[in-house]
Amino acid sequence: MNRFISIPREALAELLKASGSPLTPEDYLATLPPDFDPYKKFPGRAVAAIFSKYFLLVAAVISGGLTCTSLGFGFEGILVTVILAVITFFEFRVHRAFRECRPEAPSLGFRNQCGFAVFILIYCLYHAFAPLEIPEHYREYAVPDLGSLPRILVMVTYLTIGIVGGLSQFGLAWYYRSARIAA
């Protein structure tokens, strides 16, 4: 029996009989192309998920560390850390699903990376267009005659990060989704 058909021979025979097919399970398997492997794309996706999950883990740890210090403690820092932790948790699940060749792996990875891309876009758009607030202890060092240059630089930086980060995560989402098994 082909190892890529995940149902027992008897169940395949019943399925073929119920569909009105005159084929036996062996005849059916003989009709499949010799290189038939619905999971052949999964190892490449598992490698991509390895890099993604460890990148997310580092980002979540850094975010958590900064949130616990005086640099970013507040509702926004906690929210970002929690969202990154959830996305990281699901990326570990995505990697395991691809490694175990589970059919739901492409859709799980697609949903997780789309969620991460949306998070990046929302976060960066918020910061790009939110009013720029210079902390009190840095105001004495600010040069007053720069005008709106700092605001423009912040906007360009966040928009660039949002566009590049969001598009790259959507690209990874489609890469995961392209491993779907045709029904």
C-alpha positions as CSV (number, residue, x, y, z in Angstrom):
1,M,0.0,0.0,0.0
2,N,1.3,3.5,-0.9
3,R,2.4,5.3,2.2
4,F,0.9,8.6,1.0
5,I,-2.6,7.1,1.0
6,S,-3.5,7.6,4.7
7,I,-6.5,5.3,4.8
8,P,-6.5,1.5,5.3
9,R,-6.9,-0.7,2.2
10,E,-10.4,-1.9,3.3
11,A,-11.6,1.7,3.7
12,L,-10.2,2.6,0.2
13,A,-12.0,-0.5,-1.2
14,E,-15.3,0.6,0.3
15,L,-14.8,4.1,-0.9
16,L,-14.1,2.9,-4.5
17,K,-17.1,0.6,-4.3
18,A,-19.4,3.3,-3.0
19,S,-18.3,5.6,-5.8
20,G,-19.2,3.0,-8.4
21,S,-15.7,2.4,-9.5
22,P,-14.8,-1.1,-10.7
23,L,-11.2,-0.6,-9.6
24,T,-9.6,-2.5,-6.7
25,P,-7.3,-0.5,-4.3
26,E,-4.3,-1.9,-6.1
27,D,-5.7,-1.0,-9.6
28,Y,-6.5,2.5,-8.3
29,L,-2.9,3.0,-7.0
30,A,-1.5,1.7,-10.3
31,T,-3.4,4.5,-12.1
32,L,-1.6,7.2,-10.0
33,P,1.5,8.7,-11.7
34,P,4.7,7.0,-10.5
35,D,6.0,10.3,-9.0
36,F,2.7,11.0,-7.2
37,D,3.6,12.5,-3.8
38,P,1.1,15.0,-2.5
39,Y,3.4,16.0,0.3
40,K,6.6,16.6,-1.8
41,K,6.4,20.4,-1.1
42,F,6.1,20.0,2.7
43,P,9.8,19.6,3.6
44,G,10.6,23.0,2.0
45,R,7.8,24.6,3.8
46,A,9.0,23.0,7.1
47,V,12.4,24.6,6.6
48,A,10.8,28.0,6.0
49,A,8.7,27.5,9.1
50,I,11.9,26.8,11.1
51,F,13.4,30.2,10.2
52,S,10.1,31.9,10.7
53,K,9.4,30.4,14.1
54,Y,12.8,31.3,15.5
55,F,12.6,34.8,14.1
56,L,9.2,35.2,15.8
57,L,10.5,33.7,19.0
58,V,13.4,36.2,19.2
59,A,11.0,39.1,18.4
60,A,8.6,38.0,21.1
61,V,11.4,37.6,23.7
62,I,12.8,41.1,22.8
63,S,9.4,42.6,22.9
64,G,8.7,40.9,26.3
65,G,12.1,42.1,27.6
66,L,11.5,45.7,26.5
67,T,8.0,45.6,27.9
68,C,9.3,44.5,31.3
69,T,11.7,47.4,31.5
70,S,11.0,51.0,31.7
71,L,11.5,51.4,27.9
72,G,8.1,50.2,26.9
73,F,6.0,49.2,29.8
74,G,2.4,50.0,29.1
75,F,-0.7,48.6,27.4
76,E,0.8,48.8,23.9
77,G,4.0,46.9,24.9
78,I,2.0,44.2,26.6
79,L,-0.4,43.9,23.6
80,V,2.4,43.6,21.1
81,T,4.2,40.9,23.3
82,V,1.0,38.9,23.6
83,I,0.2,39.0,19.9
84,L,3.8,38.0,19.0
85,A,3.6,35.2,21.5
86,V,0.4,33.9,20.0
87,I,1.8,34.1,16.4
88,T,5.0,32.4,17.6
89,F,3.0,29.6,19.2
90,F,1.0,28.9,16.0
91,E,4.2,29.1,13.9
92,F,5.6,26.3,16.0
93,R,2.4,24.4,15.3
94,V,2.8,25.2,11.5
95,H,6.3,23.8,11.5
96,R,5.2,20.6,13.3
97,A,2.3,20.2,10.9
98,F,4.6,20.5,7.8
99,R,7.1,18.2,9.4
100,E,4.5,15.5,10.1
101,C,2.9,16.0,6.6
102,R,-0.5,16.8,7.9
103,P,-2.9,18.1,5.2
104,E,-4.1,21.1,7.3
105,A,-0.5,22.5,7.4
106,P,-0.8,24.8,4.4
107,S,-4.0,26.5,5.5
108,L,-2.7,26.8,9.1
109,G,0.5,28.4,7.9
110,F,-1.4,30.7,5.6
111,R,-3.8,31.9,8.3
112,N,-1.0,32.5,10.8
113,Q,1.2,34.4,8.4
114,C,-1.7,36.5,7.1
115,G,-2.5,37.4,10.7
116,F,1.1,38.4,11.3
117,A,1.1,40.5,8.1
118,V,-2.1,42.3,9.1
119,F,-0.6,42.9,12.6
120,I,2.5,44.4,11.0
121,L,0.5,46.6,8.7
122,I,-1.9,47.9,11.4
123,Y,1.0,48.5,13.9
124,C,3.1,50.4,11.4
125,L,0.2,52.4,10.0
126,Y,-0.8,53.4,13.5
127,H,2.7,54.6,14.3
128,A,3.2,56.3,11.0
129,F,0.2,58.5,11.4
130,A,0.0,58.9,15.2
131,P,1.3,62.1,16.6
132,L,5.0,62.0,17.4
133,E,5.7,62.4,21.1
134,I,9.2,63.1,22.2
135,P,9.8,61.8,25.8
136,E,10.2,64.6,28.4
137,H,13.8,63.7,29.2
138,Y,14.9,63.9,25.5
139,R,13.2,67.2,24.7
140,E,16.2,69.2,26.0
141,Y,18.4,67.4,23.3
142,A,15.9,68.0,20.5
143,V,16.9,70.7,17.9
144,P,13.9,73.1,17.7
145,D,14.6,74.3,14.1
146,L,14.2,70.9,12.4
147,G,10.5,71.5,11.9
148,S,8.6,68.5,10.7
149,L,11.7,66.5,9.6
150,P,11.5,64.1,12.6
151,R,7.8,63.4,12.0
152,I,8.5,62.8,8.3
153,L,11.4,60.4,9.0
154,V,9.2,58.5,11.5
155,M,6.4,58.2,9.0
156,V,8.7,57.0,6.2
157,T,10.4,54.5,8.4
158,Y,7.1,53.0,9.7
159,L,5.6,52.9,6.2
160,T,8.6,51.2,4.8
161,I,8.7,48.6,7.6
162,G,5.0,48.1,7.2
163,I,5.0,47.6,3.5
164,V,8.2,45.5,3.3
165,G,7.3,43.4,6.4
166,G,3.6,43.0,5.5
167,L,4.4,42.0,1.9
168,S,7.1,39.6,2.9
169,Q,4.7,37.9,5.4
170,F,2.0,37.7,2.8
171,G,4.5,36.2,0.5
172,L,5.4,33.6,3.1
173,A,1.7,32.9,3.6
174,W,1.2,32.2,-0.1
175,Y,4.3,30.1,-0.1
176,Y,2.8,28.0,2.6
177,R,-0.6,27.9,0.9
178,S,1.0,26.7,-2.4
179,A,1.7,23.3,-0.8
180,R,-2.0,22.5,-0.6
181,I,-3.0,19.0,-1.6
182,A,-5.4,19.0,-4.5
183,A,-8.6,17.3,-3.7
